[in-house]
């Protein structure tokens, strides 16, 4: 099973960006932990971070089995079975990202470090949630591990 981990804008700043909200763990540290969990679960994980919405949408298209746009990284050009998506601020604004995920039928779990439902009113609505297999938020870096474990278990159960 091949799982893509897709991170949206500003997540490259984890570890230094608003540590009171997001903690001090870097994105690289989160990804390294996910690689360990993936090995334990017997799945492959590929990770990417995007600060440009169109680049993320191009990657989703490729991960869904569509021809890749020229700028899509080689590791994202192969079809994925599912994805973890931390769309950052695009969670609250991007119908285009939701439509891309639905359009290529890429099952995904929405993941957030903070509890978006306990934050500012504009962060309490997710454009992605209605299309997601599930959502994990509020557990800091552990949100990613919980989401990966849940996604893999769910995908395996639906294939059985």
Secondary structure as UniProt FT lines:
FT   STRAND          2..7
FT   TURN            9..10
FT   HELIX           11..13
FT   TURN            14..16
FT   HELIX           19..22
FT   HELIX           27..41
FT   STRAND          44..49
FT   HELIX           53..63
FT   TURN            64..65
FT   TURN            70..71
FT   HELIX           74..76
FT   STRAND          82..86
FT   HELIX           88..92
FT   HELIX           95..103
FT   TURN            104..105
FT   STRAND          108..112
FT   HELIX           116..118
FT   HELIX           121..123
FT   HELIX           129..131
FT   STRAND          134..137
FT   TURN            140..141
FT   HELIX           142..159
//
